[in-house]
Amino acid sequence: MIFPIEALIKYEGNTYEITAAALRRSYQLSILRDPEIEENEGKVVSLAARQVFNKEVSFLLESSEDKSI
């Protein structure tokens, strides 16, 4: 399932953050070979985006100031 573009247009949060979170989540799902991927016709990115957008998973982005080198 791909979520509707209208929902993205109406999204009032930070578009960069939700995009970064969806990309990271898609990587996690791929590495874990989550069975839900097959249920979503192998569409990892759309599955991850839906999970993040619908708050099925939560995310927190760290700023570069938060990381110690």
N, CA, C and O atoms as a Maestro MAE file, in Angstrom:
{
 s_m_m2io_version
 :::
 2.0.0
}

f_m_ct {
 s_m_title
 :::
 protein
 m_atom[276] {
  # First column is atom index #
  i_m_mmod_type
  r_m_x_coord
  r_m_y_coord
  r_m_z_coord
  i_m_residue_number
  s_m_chain_name
  s_m_pdb_residue_name
  s_m_pdb_atom_name
  i_m_atomic_number
  :::
  1 25 0.838 -1.188 0.000 1 A "MET " " N  " 7
  2 3 0.000 0.000 0.000 1 A "MET " " CA " 6
  3 2 0.875 1.240 0.000 1 A "MET " " C  " 6
  4 15 1.788 1.359 0.817 1 A "MET " " O  " 8
  5 25 0.608 2.143 -0.891 2 A "ILE " " N  " 7
  6 3 1.280 3.436 -0.902 2 A "ILE " " CA " 6
  7 2 0.286 4.445 -0.356 2 A "ILE " " C  " 6
  8 15 -0.863 4.493 -0.794 2 A "ILE " " O  " 8
  9 25 0.732 5.256 0.606 3 A "PHE " " N  " 7
  10 3 -0.225 6.201 1.184 3 A "PHE " " CA " 6
  11 2 -0.461 7.364 0.236 3 A "PHE " " C  " 6
  12 15 0.396 7.693 -0.585 3 A "PHE " " O  " 8
  13 25 -1.630 7.985 0.356 4 A "PRO " " N  " 7
  14 3 -2.018 9.029 -0.601 4 A "PRO " " CA " 6
  15 2 -1.160 10.282 -0.517 4 A "PRO " " C  " 6
  16 15 -0.750 10.707 0.564 4 A "PRO " " O  " 8
  17 25 -0.901 10.857 -1.670 5 A "ILE " " N  " 7
  18 3 -0.112 12.078 -1.759 5 A "ILE " " CA " 6
  19 2 -0.790 13.228 -1.020 5 A "ILE " " C  " 6
  20 15 -0.114 14.133 -0.531 5 A "ILE " " O  " 8
  21 25 -2.122 13.198 -0.934 6 A "GLU " " N  " 7
  22 3 -2.852 14.247 -0.233 6 A "GLU " " CA " 6
  23 2 -2.441 14.305 1.242 6 A "GLU " " C  " 6
  24 15 -2.341 15.382 1.829 6 A "GLU " " O  " 8
  25 25 -2.209 13.140 1.821 7 A "ALA " " N  " 7
  26 3 -1.793 13.090 3.223 7 A "ALA " " CA " 6
  27 2 -0.423 13.731 3.404 7 A "ALA " " C  " 6
  28 15 -0.176 14.409 4.402 7 A "ALA " " O  " 8
  29 25 0.463 13.516 2.442 8 A "LEU " " N  " 7
  30 3 1.782 14.139 2.510 8 A "LEU " " CA " 6
  31 2 1.696 15.653 2.335 8 A "LEU " " C  " 6
  32 15 2.406 16.407 3.002 8 A "LEU " " O  " 8
  33 25 0.836 16.082 1.448 9 A "ILE " " N  " 7
  34 3 0.680 17.513 1.205 9 A "ILE " " CA " 6
  35 2 0.160 18.210 2.458 9 A "ILE " " C  " 6
  36 15 0.580 19.321 2.777 9 A "ILE " " O  " 8
  37 25 -0.758 17.551 3.165 10 A "LYS " " N  " 7
  38 3 -1.355 18.139 4.361 10 A "LYS " " CA " 6
  39 2 -0.482 17.986 5.601 10 A "LYS " " C  " 6
  40 15 -0.778 18.570 6.644 10 A "LYS " " O  " 8
  41 25 0.590 17.206 5.496 11 A "TYR " " N  " 7
  42 3 1.473 16.975 6.641 11 A "TYR " " CA " 6
  43 2 2.088 18.288 7.092 11 A "TYR " " C  " 6
  44 15 2.671 19.015 6.287 11 A "TYR " " O  " 8
  45 25 1.961 18.592 8.371 12 A "GLU " " N  " 7
  46 3 2.426 19.879 8.885 12 A "GLU " " CA " 6
  47 2 3.767 19.798 9.610 12 A "GLU " " C  " 6
  48 15 4.298 20.818 10.050 12 A "GLU " " O  " 8
  49 25 4.311 18.599 9.737 13 A "GLY " " N  " 7
  50 3 5.596 18.438 10.402 13 A "GLY " " CA " 6
  51 2 6.747 18.733 9.464 13 A "GLY " " C  " 6
  52 15 6.550 19.226 8.354 13 A "GLY " " O  " 8
  53 25 7.945 18.428 9.917 14 A "ASN " " N  " 7
  54 3 9.152 18.636 9.152 14 A "ASN " " CA " 6
  55 2 9.291 17.526 8.106 14 A "ASN " " C  " 6
  56 15 9.495 16.364 8.457 14 A "ASN " " O  " 8
  57 25 9.183 17.876 6.850 15 A "THR " " N  " 7
  58 3 9.224 16.905 5.762 15 A "THR " " CA " 6
  59 2 10.575 16.195 5.702 15 A "THR " " C  " 6
  60 15 10.632 14.997 5.425 15 A "THR " " O  " 8
  61 25 11.651 16.918 5.957 16 A "TYR " " N  " 7
  62 3 12.981 16.303 5.951 16 A "TYR " " CA " 6
  63 2 13.067 15.215 7.004 16 A "TYR " " C  " 6
  64 15 13.568 14.125 6.730 16 A "TYR " " O  " 8
  65 25 12.583 15.499 8.208 17 A "GLU " " N  " 7
  66 3 12.666 14.527 9.307 17 A "GLU " " CA " 6
  67 2 11.898 13.252 8.990 17 A "GLU " " C  " 6
  68 15 12.414 12.151 9.184 17 A "GLU " " O  " 8
  69 25 10.674 13.393 8.505 18 A "ILE " " N  " 7
  70 3 9.874 12.193 8.243 18 A "ILE " " CA " 6
  71 2 10.454 11.403 7.073 18 A "ILE " " C  " 6
  72 15 10.355 10.176 7.050 18 A "ILE " " O  " 8
  73 25 11.055 12.084 6.108 19 A "THR " " N  " 7
  74 3 11.703 11.399 4.989 19 A "THR " " CA " 6
  75 2 12.932 10.639 5.461 19 A "THR " " C  " 6
  76 15 13.135 9.485 5.084 19 A "THR " " O  " 8
  77 25 13.750 11.280 6.282 20 A "ALA " " N  " 7
  78 3 14.945 10.626 6.820 20 A "ALA " " CA " 6
  79 2 14.564 9.418 7.681 20 A "ALA " " C  " 6
  80 15 15.216 8.376 7.619 20 A "ALA " " O  " 8
  81 25 13.512 9.563 8.477 21 A "ALA " " N  " 7
  82 3 13.050 8.469 9.322 21 A "ALA " " CA " 6
  83 2 12.542 7.300 8.474 21 A "ALA " " C  " 6
  84 15 12.814 6.142 8.793 21 A "ALA " " O  " 8
  85 25 11.822 7.587 7.415 22 A "ALA " " N  " 7
  86 3 11.305 6.537 6.536 22 A "ALA " " CA " 6
  87 2 12.446 5.810 5.829 22 A "ALA " " C  " 6
  88 15 12.398 4.590 5.671 22 A "ALA " " O  " 8
  89 25 13.462 6.542 5.406 23 A "LEU " " N  " 7
  90 3 14.609 5.914 4.754 23 A "LEU " " CA " 6
  91 2 15.367 5.005 5.718 23 A "LEU " " C  " 6
  92 15 15.772 3.901 5.353 23 A "LEU " " O  " 8
  93 25 15.553 5.470 6.936 24 A "ARG " " N  " 7
  94 3 16.235 4.655 7.951 24 A "ARG " " CA " 6
  95 2 15.417 3.412 8.275 24 A "ARG " " C  " 6
  96 15 15.964 2.318 8.420 24 A "ARG " " O  " 8
  97 25 14.095 3.589 8.389 25 A "ARG " " N  " 7
  98 3 13.222 2.454 8.690 25 A "ARG " " CA " 6
  99 2 13.237 1.439 7.548 25 A "ARG " " C  " 6
  100 15 13.212 0.234 7.798 25 A "ARG " " O  " 8
  101 25 13.275 1.903 6.311 26 A "SER " " N  " 7
  102 3 13.318 0.972 5.179 26 A "SER " " CA " 6
  103 2 14.610 0.156 5.209 26 A "SER " " C  " 6
  104 15 14.609 -1.026 4.865 26 A "SER " " O  " 8
  105 25 15.695 0.778 5.614 27 A "TYR " " N  " 7
  106 3 16.969 0.055 5.761 27 A "TYR " " CA " 6
  107 2 16.841 -1.022 6.841 27 A "TYR " " C  " 6
  108 15 17.283 -2.156 6.654 27 A "TYR " " O  " 8
  109 25 16.229 -0.652 7.979 28 A "GLN " " N  " 7
  110 3 16.042 -1.623 9.062 28 A "GLN " " CA " 6
  111 2 15.205 -2.811 8.604 28 A "GLN " " C  " 6
  112 15 15.556 -3.962 8.864 28 A "GLN " " O  " 8
  113 25 14.100 -2.529 7.921 29 A "LEU " " N  " 7
  114 3 13.227 -3.602 7.451 29 A "LEU " " CA " 6
  115 2 13.958 -4.522 6.477 29 A "LEU " " C  " 6
  116 15 13.774 -5.738 6.514 29 A "LEU " " O  " 8
  117 25 14.780 -3.950 5.611 30 A "SER " " N  " 7
  118 3 15.534 -4.747 4.645 30 A "SER " " CA " 6
  119 2 16.536 -5.659 5.333 30 A "SER " " C  " 6
  120 15 16.651 -6.837 4.995 30 A "SER " " O  " 8
  121 25 17.251 -5.116 6.290 31 A "ILE " " N  " 7
  122 3 18.261 -5.901 7.016 31 A "ILE " " CA " 6
  123 2 17.603 -7.033 7.800 31 A "ILE " " C  " 6
  124 15 18.114 -8.152 7.834 31 A "ILE " " O  " 8
  125 25 16.472 -6.736 8.426 32 A "LEU " " N  " 7
  126 3 15.775 -7.733 9.245 32 A "LEU " " CA " 6
  127 2 14.966 -8.724 8.414 32 A "LEU " " C  " 6
  128 15 14.510 -9.749 8.920 32 A "LEU " " O  " 8
  129 25 14.795 -8.403 7.128 33 A "ARG " " N  " 7
  130 3 13.962 -9.216 6.229 33 A "ARG " " CA " 6
  131 2 12.591 -9.454 6.854 33 A "ARG " " C  " 6
  132 15 12.115 -10.584 6.964 33 A "ARG " " O  " 8
  133 25 11.987 -8.364 7.252 34 A "ASP " " N  " 7
  134 3 10.681 -8.381 7.911 34 A "ASP " " CA " 6
  135 2 9.643 -9.055 7.008 34 A "ASP " " C  " 6
  136 15 9.552 -8.720 5.827 34 A "ASP " " O  " 8
  137 25 8.858 -10.000 7.545 35 A "PRO " " N  " 7
  138 3 7.847 -10.691 6.737 35 A "PRO " " CA " 6
  139 2 6.766 -9.752 6.189 35 A "PRO " " C  " 6
  140 15 6.105 -10.078 5.203 35 A "PRO " " O  " 8
  141 25 6.588 -8.617 6.811 36 A "GLU " " N  " 7
  142 3 5.577 -7.664 6.355 36 A "GLU " " CA " 6
  143 2 5.930 -7.097 4.973 36 A "GLU " " C  " 6
  144 15 5.060 -6.586 4.269 36 A "GLU " " O  " 8
  145 25 7.196 -7.189 4.594 37 A "ILE " " N  " 7
  146 3 7.624 -6.723 3.264 37 A "ILE " " CA " 6
  147 2 6.908 -7.512 2.179 37 A "ILE " " C  " 6
  148 15 6.426 -6.938 1.202 37 A "ILE " " O  " 8
  149 25 6.840 -8.822 2.349 38 A "GLU " " N  " 7
  150 3 6.156 -9.667 1.358 38 A "GLU " " CA " 6
  151 2 4.674 -9.331 1.285 38 A "GLU " " C  " 6
  152 15 4.086 -9.351 0.204 38 A "GLU " " O  " 8
  153 25 4.070 -9.025 2.422 39 A "GLU " " N  " 7
  154 3 2.658 -8.648 2.452 39 A "GLU " " CA " 6
  155 2 2.432 -7.320 1.726 39 A "GLU " " C  " 6
  156 15 1.317 -7.028 1.296 39 A "GLU " " O  " 8
  157 25 3.481 -6.526 1.591 40 A "ASN " " N  " 7
  158 3 3.416 -5.228 0.929 40 A "ASN " " CA " 6
  159 2 4.003 -5.303 -0.482 40 A "ASN " " C  " 6
  160 15 4.485 -4.305 -1.017 40 A "ASN " " O  " 8
  161 25 3.955 -6.502 -1.078 41 A "GLU " " N  " 7
  162 3 4.431 -6.743 -2.441 41 A "GLU " " CA " 6
  163 2 5.901 -6.372 -2.634 41 A "GLU " " C  " 6
  164 15 6.299 -5.977 -3.730 41 A "GLU " " O  " 8
  165 25 6.704 -6.494 -1.592 42 A "GLY " " N  " 7
  166 3 8.132 -6.215 -1.680 42 A "GLY " " CA " 6
  167 2 8.495 -4.748 -1.678 42 A "GLY " " C  " 6
  168 15 9.658 -4.404 -1.888 42 A "GLY " " O  " 8
  169 25 7.540 -3.881 -1.449 43 A "LYS " " N  " 7
  170 3 7.777 -2.432 -1.478 43 A "LYS " " CA " 6
  171 2 8.219 -1.952 -0.091 43 A "LYS " " C  " 6
  172 15 7.397 -1.558 0.736 43 A "LYS " " O  " 8
  173 25 9.515 -1.994 0.140 44 A "VAL " " N  " 7
  174 3 10.085 -1.690 1.445 44 A "VAL " " CA " 6
  175 2 9.912 -0.215 1.808 44 A "VAL " " C  " 6
  176 15 9.517 0.104 2.930 44 A "VAL " " O  " 8
  177 25 10.202 0.673 0.882 45 A "VAL " " N  " 7
  178 3 10.155 2.105 1.187 45 A "VAL " " CA " 6
  179 2 8.729 2.553 1.483 45 A "VAL " " C  " 6
  180 15 8.510 3.331 2.412 45 A "VAL " " O  " 8
  181 25 7.765 2.082 0.717 46 A "SER " " N  " 7
  182 3 6.388 2.489 0.990 46 A "SER " " CA " 6
  183 2 5.898 1.928 2.323 46 A "SER " " C  " 6
  184 15 5.143 2.592 3.033 46 A "SER " " O  " 8
  185 25 6.320 0.713 2.667 47 A "LEU " " N  " 7
  186 3 5.974 0.131 3.964 47 A "LEU " " CA " 6
  187 2 6.568 0.959 5.088 47 A "LEU " " C  " 6
  188 15 5.876 1.294 6.050 47 A "LEU " " O  " 8
  189 25 7.843 1.290 4.972 48 A "ALA " " N  " 7
  190 3 8.516 2.085 6.000 48 A "ALA " " CA " 6
  191 2 7.889 3.465 6.127 48 A "ALA " " C  " 6
  192 15 7.670 3.950 7.237 48 A "ALA " " O  " 8
  193 25 7.603 4.092 5.007 49 A "ALA " " N  " 7
  194 3 6.993 5.420 5.035 49 A "ALA " " CA " 6
  195 2 5.631 5.377 5.715 49 A "ALA " " C  " 6
  196 15 5.299 6.254 6.512 49 A "ALA " " O  " 8
  197 25 4.848 4.355 5.395 50 A "ARG " " N  " 7
  198 3 3.533 4.219 6.026 50 A "ARG " " CA " 6
  199 2 3.667 4.024 7.531 50 A "ARG " " C  " 6
  200 15 2.914 4.620 8.302 50 A "ARG " " O  " 8
  201 25 4.627 3.184 7.962 51 A "GLN " " N  " 7
  202 3 4.828 2.949 9.387 51 A "GLN " " CA " 6
  203 2 5.210 4.230 10.118 51 A "GLN " " C  " 6
  204 15 4.700 4.503 11.205 51 A "GLN " " O  " 8
  205 25 6.090 5.003 9.533 52 A "VAL " " N  " 7
  206 3 6.530 6.255 10.160 52 A "VAL " " CA " 6
  207 2 5.402 7.288 10.130 52 A "VAL " " C  " 6
  208 15 5.122 7.946 11.132 52 A "VAL " " O  " 8
  209 25 4.772 7.416 8.987 53 A "PHE " " N  " 7
  210 3 3.717 8.417 8.818 53 A "PHE " " CA " 6
  211 2 2.515 8.148 9.718 53 A "PHE " " C  " 6
  212 15 1.908 9.083 10.240 53 A "PHE " " O  " 8
  213 25 2.167 6.866 9.901 54 A "ASN " " N  " 7
  214 3 1.037 6.487 10.755 54 A "ASN " " CA " 6
  215 2 1.429 6.290 12.219 54 A "ASN " " C  " 6
  216 15 0.616 5.865 13.040 54 A "ASN " " O  " 8
  217 25 2.686 6.605 12.533 55 A "LYS " " N  " 7
  218 3 3.212 6.515 13.901 55 A "LYS " " CA " 6
  219 2 3.175 5.097 14.459 55 A "LYS " " C  " 6
  220 15 3.002 4.900 15.662 55 A "LYS " " O  " 8
  221 25 3.341 4.105 13.572 56 A "GLU " " N  " 7
  222 3 3.484 2.720 14.008 56 A "GLU " " CA " 6
  223 2 4.870 2.507 14.602 56 A "GLU " " C  " 6
  224 15 5.071 1.619 15.430 56 A "GLU " " O  " 8
  225 25 5.815 3.323 14.175 57 A "VAL " " N  " 7
  226 3 7.157 3.366 14.754 57 A "VAL " " CA " 6
  227 2 7.457 4.836 15.050 57 A "VAL " " C  " 6
  228 15 6.953 5.732 14.372 57 A "VAL " " O  " 8
  229 25 8.264 5.066 16.046 58 A "SER " " N  " 7
  230 3 8.612 6.449 16.368 58 A "SER " " CA " 6
  231 2 10.069 6.696 15.987 58 A "SER " " C  " 6
  232 15 10.839 5.758 15.783 58 A "SER " " O  " 8
  233 25 10.427 7.964 15.898 59 A "PHE " " N  " 7
  234 3 11.794 8.296 15.508 59 A "PHE " " CA " 6
  235 2 12.259 9.547 16.241 59 A "PHE " " C  " 6
  236 15 11.460 10.367 16.693 59 A "PHE " " O  " 8
  237 25 13.563 9.661 16.341 60 A "LEU " " N  " 7
  238 3 14.196 10.823 16.940 60 A "LEU " " CA " 6
  239 2 15.483 11.058 16.168 60 A "LEU " " C  " 6
  240 15 16.347 10.183 16.115 60 A "LEU " " O  " 8
  241 25 15.612 12.218 15.578 61 A "LEU " " N  " 7
  242 3 16.832 12.550 14.840 61 A "LEU " " CA " 6
  243 2 17.787 13.284 15.755 61 A "LEU " " C  " 6
  244 15 17.406 14.213 16.467 61 A "LEU " " O  " 8
  245 25 19.035 12.851 15.724 62 A "GLU " " N  " 7
  246 3 20.064 13.503 16.517 62 A "GLU " " CA " 6
  247 2 20.693 14.618 15.699 62 A "GLU " " C  " 6
  248 15 20.897 14.476 14.493 62 A "GLU " " O  " 8
  249 25 20.996 15.712 16.349 63 A "SER " " N  " 7
  250 3 21.734 16.765 15.650 63 A "SER " " CA " 6
  251 2 23.222 16.420 15.716 63 A "SER " " C  " 6
  252 15 23.642 15.607 16.540 63 A "SER " " O  " 8
  253 25 23.995 17.028 14.864 64 A "SER " " N  " 7
  254 3 25.432 16.775 14.869 64 A "SER " " CA " 6
  255 2 26.061 17.230 16.181 64 A "SER " " C  " 6
  256 15 27.126 16.742 16.560 64 A "SER " " O  " 8
  257 25 25.417 18.153 16.869 65 A "GLU " " N  " 7
  258 3 25.918 18.619 18.168 65 A "GLU " " CA " 6
  259 2 25.745 17.569 19.246 65 A "GLU " " C  " 6
  260 15 26.477 17.577 20.236 65 A "GLU " " O  " 8
  261 25 24.777 16.652 19.073 66 A "ASP " " N  " 7
  262 3 24.501 15.604 20.061 66 A "ASP " " CA " 6
  263 2 25.513 14.479 19.998 66 A "ASP " " C  " 6
  264 15 25.642 13.723 20.961 66 A "ASP " " O  " 8
  265 25 26.234 14.342 18.899 67 A "LYS " " N  " 7
  266 3 27.151 13.234 18.712 67 A "LYS " " CA " 6
  267 2 28.557 13.623 19.173 67 A "LYS " " C  " 6
  268 15 29.053 14.709 18.874 67 A "LYS " " O  " 8
  269 25 29.166 12.722 19.894 68 A "SER " " N  " 7
  270 3 30.560 12.965 20.275 68 A "SER " " CA " 6
  271 2 31.469 12.291 19.263 68 A "SER " " C  " 6
  272 15 31.180 11.186 18.804 68 A "SER " " O  " 8
  273 25 32.536 12.934 18.923 69 A "ILE " " N  " 7
  274 3 33.444 12.417 17.894 69 A "ILE " " CA " 6
  275 2 34.555 11.629 18.527 69 A "ILE " " C  " 6
  276 15 35.423 11.111 17.824 69 A "ILE " " O  " 8
  :::
 }
 m_bond[275] {
  # First column is bond index #
  i_m_from
  i_m_to
  i_m_order
  :::
  1 1 2 1
  2 2 3 1
  3 3 4 2
  4 3 5 1
  5 5 6 1
  6 6 7 1
  7 7 8 2
  8 7 9 1
  9 9 10 1
  10 10 11 1
  11 11 12 2
  12 11 13 1
  13 13 14 1
  14 14 15 1
  15 15 16 2
  16 15 17 1
  17 17 18 1
  18 18 19 1
  19 19 20 2
  20 19 21 1
  21 21 22 1
  22 22 23 1
  23 23 24 2
  24 23 25 1
  25 25 26 1
  26 26 27 1
  27 27 28 2
  28 27 29 1
  29 29 30 1
  30 30 31 1
  31 31 32 2
  32 31 33 1
  33 33 34 1
  34 34 35 1
  35 35 36 2
  36 35 37 1
  37 37 38 1
  38 38 39 1
  39 39 40 2
  40 39 41 1
  41 41 42 1
  42 42 43 1
  43 43 44 2
  44 43 45 1
  45 45 46 1
  46 46 47 1
  47 47 48 2
  48 47 49 1
  49 49 50 1
  50 50 51 1
  51 51 52 2
  52 51 53 1
  53 53 54 1
  54 54 55 1
  55 55 56 2
  56 55 57 1
  57 57 58 1
  58 58 59 1
  59 59 60 2
  60 59 61 1
  61 61 62 1
  62 62 63 1
  63 63 64 2
  64 63 65 1
  65 65 66 1
  66 66 67 1
  67 67 68 2
  68 67 69 1
  69 69 70 1
  70 70 71 1
  71 71 72 2
  72 71 73 1
  73 73 74 1
  74 74 75 1
  75 75 76 2
  76 75 77 1
  77 77 78 1
  78 78 79 1
  79 79 80 2
  80 79 81 1
  81 81 82 1
  82 82 83 1
  83 83 84 2
  84 83 85 1
  85 85 86 1
  86 86 87 1
  87 87 88 2
  88 87 89 1
  89 89 90 1
  90 90 91 1
  91 91 92 2
  92 91 93 1
  93 93 94 1
  94 94 95 1
  95 95 96 2
  96 95 97 1
  97 97 98 1
  98 98 99 1
  99 99 100 2
  100 99 101 1
  101 101 102 1
  102 102 103 1
  103 103 104 2
  104 103 105 1
  105 105 106 1
  106 106 107 1
  107 107 108 2
  108 107 109 1
  109 109 110 1
  110 110 111 1
  111 111 112 2
  112 111 113 1
  113 113 114 1
  114 114 115 1
  115 115 116 2
  116 115 117 1
  117 117 118 1
  118 118 119 1
  119 119 120 2
  120 119 121 1
  121 121 122 1
  122 122 123 1
  123 123 124 2
  124 123 125 1
  125 125 126 1
  126 126 127 1
  127 127 128 2
  128 127 129 1
  129 129 130 1
  130 130 131 1
  131 131 132 2
  132 131 133 1
  133 133 134 1
  134 134 135 1
  135 135 136 2
  136 135 137 1
  137 137 138 1
  138 138 139 1
  139 139 140 2
  140 139 141 1
  141 141 142 1
  142 142 143 1
  143 143 144 2
  144 143 145 1
  145 145 146 1
  146 146 147 1
  147 147 148 2
  148 147 149 1
  149 149 150 1
  150 150 151 1
  151 151 152 2
  152 151 153 1
  153 153 154 1
  154 154 155 1
  155 155 156 2
  156 155 157 1
  157 157 158 1
  158 158 159 1
  159 159 160 2
  160 159 161 1
  161 161 162 1
  162 162 163 1
  163 163 164 2
  164 163 165 1
  165 165 166 1
  166 166 167 1
  167 167 168 2
  168 167 169 1
  169 169 170 1
  170 170 171 1
  171 171 172 2
  172 171 173 1
  173 173 174 1
  174 174 175 1
  175 175 176 2
  176 175 177 1
  177 177 178 1
  178 178 179 1
  179 179 180 2
  180 179 181 1
  181 181 182 1
  182 182 183 1
  183 183 184 2
  184 183 185 1
  185 185 186 1
  186 186 187 1
  187 187 188 2
  188 187 189 1
  189 189 190 1
  190 190 191 1
  191 191 192 2
  192 191 193 1
  193 193 194 1
  194 194 195 1
  195 195 196 2
  196 195 197 1
  197 197 198 1
  198 198 199 1
  199 199 200 2
  200 199 201 1
  201 201 202 1
  202 202 203 1
  203 203 204 2
  204 203 205 1
  205 205 206 1
  206 206 207 1
  207 207 208 2
  208 207 209 1
  209 209 210 1
  210 210 211 1
  211 211 212 2
  212 211 213 1
  213 213 214 1
  214 214 215 1
  215 215 216 2
  216 215 217 1
  217 217 218 1
  218 218 219 1
  219 219 220 2
  220 219 221 1
  221 221 222 1
  222 222 223 1
  223 223 224 2
  224 223 225 1
  225 225 226 1
  226 226 227 1
  227 227 228 2
  228 227 229 1
  229 229 230 1
  230 230 231 1
  231 231 232 2
  232 231 233 1
  233 233 234 1
  234 234 235 1
  235 235 236 2
  236 235 237 1
  237 237 238 1
  238 238 239 1
  239 239 240 2
  240 239 241 1
  241 241 242 1
  242 242 243 1
  243 243 244 2
  244 243 245 1
  245 245 246 1
  246 246 247 1
  247 247 248 2
  248 247 249 1
  249 249 250 1
  250 250 251 1
  251 251 252 2
  252 251 253 1
  253 253 254 1
  254 254 255 1
  255 255 256 2
  256 255 257 1
  257 257 258 1
  258 258 259 1
  259 259 260 2
  260 259 261 1
  261 261 262 1
  262 262 263 1
  263 263 264 2
  264 263 265 1
  265 265 266 1
  266 266 267 1
  267 267 268 2
  268 267 269 1
  269 269 270 1
  270 270 271 1
  271 271 272 2
  272 271 273 1
  273 273 274 1
  274 274 275 1
  275 275 276 2
  :::
 }
}
